[in-house]
Amino acid sequence: MNPSKVDRKRVSVLTDLPNVGPACAQDLRRIGIDVPAKLRGRDAYDMYTLLCVQTGQIHDPCVIDVFLSITRFVEGAPAQPWWAFTAERKRALEGVGA
């Protein structure tokens, strides 16, 4: 969902989360996250690694940005577009190759 349209009080399914559409929701279900509450305490980088292992392919690193946006959101941060996390991800992975 577009972050500007997210209503924190009405987040009950994965596609109610900022930046999550049907394809991302399917990816989240692949790694065992079927409701937004299961994102609490999760690490976006670990989720990305697990997704890559589960699907047998390397996903675009921007998926990490989406995962950062939704894990932060469920912890209470405001809804933000996924690209607001790109610089953070790049700094975190500097020298790692992603």
N, C-alpha and C positions, 0 to 999 in steps of 0.2 A: 504494500500500500504506500502511496505517496506520503512522506512524513508529515506534510502539512494537513493531511486529512485524518491522521491517527487520533483517536479519542481513547486515552488511557483507560477510561472507565468501561470501554466496550471492547477491550482486547480479550477475545476468548479463543480464537483459532489463529493458526500461524499466519494466515494472510491478513490478519488485522494488525500485524506488526509493521513498523516502518521498513520500507525497502523490500518487503517479502511479497512475491507473487507466487503463482502456482508452481513454477519450476523450482524456486528456492524452497518452498514448503515441502516439495517432494524430496529435495536433497536433505532437508532437516529430518524428515521422517526416516530416511535411509540411515541416519546416524542415531536413531532412537529418540528423537525429539518430536513428539506428536502434539504437544500443547505448549503455549508460551511459557508457562510456569516451569517447565523442564529446562529452560535456559538459565535459570538462577544458578549462580556459582560455576557456570561453564566458562571455559577458556576458548576464545575465538580461534586462536592458532591451533589448539588441539582439535577443535571441531573440524577445521579445514583439513588437517592431516588425516583425521579419521574418514572424512568424505573422500579424499583422494584414495585411501586404502580401500574403502568400501566399493568404489566405482572402478578402481583399477586405472585411473587416469589422473593426470595433473590438471587441476582446475585453474582458471584464471585467478591470480592473486587478489583481484578485486572482490572475490567471494569472502575473503578475510575481512574486508572493509564492511561488507554487509553483516557478517557475523559480529564484528565489533559493535556495529550500530544497534543490533538487536539485543546483545548481551548487556550492553550499557543501558538500553532502554528499560529492560525488565528489572534492572537494579535501581531505576529511578531517574536516570538522566532524560533530558528532553529528546523527543524524536528529531533526528537529524538525517539529512541525505547521506547515503553511504560514502560519497566522495569526501565528506568531512573527515573521514578516518584514513584517507589514503596516505597523507604525509606521516601520520603516526605509524602506520603499517610499514612504510618504506624505511623509516628510522629504525623500527624494531628488527627488520630483516636485513638491514644494511650489512653487507658482507656474507649473507647467507645464500644469495643468488636468486631471491624472489623480488 
